[in-house]
Amino acid sequence: MPHASITVAVDAQLHWVVRVPETLAGATRAPSAAQLANLGAAFEAMQVTADEAARADIMVGAITRAVIELLSEPPDLPFIGEPFGGTGGTD
């Protein structure tokens, strides 16, 4: 199916032919009652139990503490004028 197109004049010698989309960007259509019910059921099925939420909270806390501990001590860097590494300080 051919798409509609428009011609945009850039200047006196240059014209662009632009394809027009079949629907506008961001355009939506209203859902039916059955689609809304299916979406609601899908959200209900995704609910987690209190035990699962508590376990996830413990895991996130442990990971956060490990990252903070790792970042609390900066790596050892050489002072200005010191060799930075390599064979015999050649870097």
Contacts in CASP RR format, 6 or more apart in sequence:
PFRMAT RR
TARGET T0000
AUTHOR 0000-0000-0000
METHOD contacts of the structure
MODEL  1
MPHASITVAVDAQLHWVVRVPETLAGATRAPSAAQLANLGAAFEAMQVTA
DEAARADIMVGAITRAVIELLSEPPDLPFIGEPFGGTGGTD
3 19 0 8 1.000
3 20 0 8 1.000
3 21 0 8 1.000
3 22 0 8 1.000
4 19 0 8 1.000
4 20 0 8 1.000
5 17 0 8 1.000
5 18 0 8 1.000
5 19 0 8 1.000
5 20 0 8 1.000
6 17 0 8 1.000
6 18 0 8 1.000
6 20 0 8 1.000
7 15 0 8 1.000
7 16 0 8 1.000
7 17 0 8 1.000
7 18 0 8 1.000
8 15 0 8 1.000
8 16 0 8 1.000
8 17 0 8 1.000
8 18 0 8 1.000
9 15 0 8 1.000
10 16 0 8 1.000
31 39 0 8 1.000
48 56 0 8 1.000
78 84 0 8 1.000
78 85 0 8 1.000
83 89 0 8 1.000
83 90 0 8 1.000
83 91 0 8 1.000
84 91 0 8 1.000
85 91 0 8 1.000
END
